[in-house]
Every structure is written in structure tokens, then in C-alpha cells.
């Protein structure tokens, strides 16, 4: 039976980490004392749900969490520091702090260490999230105890709704561009001026003009999407903001 630790202090643990090729001990005192921290813990680095949804969700909403009083967002996994560092680079999740619980001490202290030997994982963390204020757990979202790898309640959206149901979430912006395009540069400058982060898809062998036309019905760039809506080129983007 998994343990809900709401109202209890987190375990006192020292994490062995590698920073700039040097070993550095990081304690729970450093991470949690006097701070409001969101933690999400998962079965393993580079695994499907963890990489495709769990980490990206918290990274995308990190600025909203901080605007609502959260000092840091920690991703904890029973993996060594080398694996966690490489996973952080692969995820490009620079707004999340990756914590290697290599021996499972923190996870065990939280009552979340489970047997994953059927997958060849050994002892790993059950998937959960929690809000910690000055080393005390104020809220936990623990995934239901059922077969597989349930992912129903520990996501970033659920945690943000708990903290502030009316929090304003960032717009999701993507745009197709090509190298040397002045209109693309104009669109990107306008997005930056408005404080909007965006994902850029540069036309290349991997992303062809044919792909652009299949998605947008157009062959010119830029083509900007905001929250799933096709806005169009740089002039269309100006009109959208106007």
C-alpha cells in the first residue's frame, strides 16, 4: 500500500550529483528549506510517458508555477546522476531540476519505492507528484495502484489547478521557417516582443515544403500556429496581435 505523506516532513537525504564533471552532494535541506517546491517522481529516465508527457508538461508550465509562488520544480527518479544529466539534456528541460535518487533513499523514505523487476528495472519510484512547503508535504497526487504505468493525476495541469485553478497558462506557439527568410525573422521578433516562447521548425530534408503544405495548405513561410490555430505569415501575426 503506497503511503500518502501529506502533513509530514520529507525524508532527510543527500543526493550524489555531478555538476560540471565534479561530484557534488546536494541535501534535501538545500533543496527544500524555506522554499515552496513542486516534486514529480517517475519510474525512469528516457522511458516513454516520462519523456513524452511528464517532464515536458512541467517544463512548459514552469514559469506559471513560479508566478504562483513555486520556487523550484524537481524531477526525481531512481537513476544515477549520469543518466539524469543526459536525460535533462535530451529533454531540453532547463526549467526543471533533475534529482538523481540513485540508491532510492528519498523514494523509500517517501513510501514510494516499488518493485519493477518484471520490467528489469529493480526497485524504482511509483509515479506521483507533491507540493512541499519548507520541507513539509502539503499535497500529494499519487497514481492509482493498478497494473502498468498509470498517468492520471501527477501531471503538471493537475498540480497547477490545485495551486491556482485560475492560473493563466502560456500560449503554445510553433512556426515553420527557413534559413535566411526575412519574414520569418520578423515573425520571431514579434513573438519575442510579446514575450511568447515558440518552437521553430526549419524547412530541411527532415521538414520539407511538402510537409508544410500538408499541414498548413500553404508553401510560403513563416506559418505560425498559436494554441493549435493557424495564424499564417508575419503580416497575419501582426493582425492577430492588433
N, C-alpha and C positions, 0 to 999 in steps of 0.2 A: 504494500500500500504506500503510495507516494505521500510525502509529508508536506502540508501547507504550513509555511513558517511565518505567516503574517503576524506581526506584533513581536517577533523575536529578532535578536541581533544576528547578523550574518556571521559565519564562522571566521575565525582569525587564521589567515593563511598567507604564506609567502609564495609568490609565483616566480618561477625561474624564467626570465625572458632574455632575449638577445636584442640589443639595440646598437646599431652601427658596429656590428661584429664584436661587441663586447657583452659579457654576461652582466645582467643587472637584476637584482632582487627587487620585486615590487610587492608591497604588502597591501592587504585589504585596508589597513589604516590609511595609507596614502590614497587609495582609490575611492574610499567611501566617507572618511571622517569629515563632518561639516559640509557634506555635499548632498545634492539630490541626484540620484543616479538611476538610469534605466538599464537593466540587465536582460539580455536574452541569451538563453543557452540552448545548445543543439547537439545532435548526435555526432557530427563530424565535419571537419573541413572538407571542401570540394565535393560534398555529397549533393544530390540533385536539388531537393527542396531548400536546403540551407543556402546554396549558391544562387538559385534562380529566383527565390522569393524572400526568404527570411532576412538575409543580410541586405539585399537591395532595398527592401521596404524601409528598414530603419535608417539606412544611409540617406535615402531620398527625403525622409521626413525629419532628419536630424536638426535642421535649422528651426523647424516648427517646434520640436521638443524644447530646444534651448530658449526659444521665445516664450515658452510656457513654463520656465523655471527649472528645466533639467540641465545639470552641469555637464554630464557626460553620458555616453551610451557605450556599454560594454558588451562585447560578444564573447561568451565563454564556451570553450569546448575542451573535452578531454583529448587534447592533442599536444604535441610538443611545440616549442616556440618556433622551430624552423618551419614546420608545416603551417602554423598560424601566420607567420610573417609572409610566406609565399602566397598563401590564400588571400591575405589582405591586399597584396599587390595585384593578384589576378582579379579580384573583385573591384579594384579601384575605389574602395570604400574608405576614403580618407576622413570621413566624419564619424567613424566608429572606431573604438579602441578594442583591438583583438587581444584577448587574455588567454594564454595557454595554461590550462589546468592539467598539466601533463600526468601527474600522479592521481588525479581525481580527488584530491583532498577537499577542495572547495565544494565540488559537486556532491561528494559523500556527506560533508557537513550540512549541506542543504537538503539532504534526504532524497536526492535526485539521481543517484548513481544506480544504473540498471545494467542487467546482463544482456549484452548483444552478441553473445558467442555464436548464435545461429547465423549471423552475418559475417563472422570472422573479425568482429570489432573488439571482442573482450568486454571490459567494463566501460560504459560510456554514459553520457548525460541523457536523461529524458528531456524532451523539448518543453521549455517553459519560458516565461518572462516574469520580471518583477520590478517593482518600484521600491527603491531603497532610499530612506532619508536619514542621514547621519548614522549609518551602519545598521539601521533598523528596517526590516521589511514591512512596508505599509500595504502592499498589494502583490498578489501572485496570480498569474494566469497559467495554469498547468494543463497541458494537453490531456484529453481523456485517455484512461488506461484501456486501450484496445489494440488489437494486432496491427502491425505495420508501423508507419510513422505519421500519426495524425498531426495535422497542422490546421487547427481551428480557432484557437484563442490566444496564441502567443505572438501574433503578428503585430506589426507597428501600428496599424489602423486601430486595433482593439485597445492597445495601450494608450494611444493618443486620445481616443474617445473617453477613456477613463479619466485621464488628466484634465482634459478640457474638450467637452463634446462640441463646442462651438469654435474650436481652433481652425484658423484659415490655412488650408493646405496649399502648397505651391502648385502652380500650373505645370503640367507635363508638356515640355516643348521639344520637338525634334525637327530637323530640317535637312533636306537634300541640298548639297552644294557641289561645286567642282573647283579645282585649284585655279586661281587667277581670275575668278569671277568677281567683278566689282559690285554687282548687285547682291551677291552672297555676302560680301564684306559689309555692305550697307545694312543688310538684314541682321547680321550677327551683332553689329554695333548697336542697332536699335534695341535688340533683345537685352544686351548688356546694360544699356542705358536705363531700361525698365527694371533691371535687377532680376531678370529671369535666366536661370540656368537652362542649358539646352544640350541635346545630344546631336552631334553633327554626323551625317552620313555622306561621305565624299564619293562622288562617282568615280569608279575604277573598274578593274576587271571583276572585283567581287560584287560591286554595286553598279550595275550597268544602266544606260539610258532606257533600255527595255524594262528593267525593273522599276525605274522611276515612272515610266508611262503606265505600267501595270497597276501601280499603287495610286498614282495621282491623276492619271489620264492626260498628263502633260509631259513635254520633253524639255522644257526650259527650267533653269534653276535661278534662284533658290525656290524650293517648295517647302513652306513652313506648316507644321501641324501644331496645334495647341489643344491639349486635352482631347486628342483624337479627332479634332475638326481640322480639315484642310483650309488654311487661310489663303495660301497662294504665294506670290512673289513678294519682293520688297515693298512695292507700292501698295499691294493688298495688305501687307503687315502694317504699314503706316495708317491706312484707313481703319484697320481693326483697332489700333490704339486710339485713333482720333474719335 
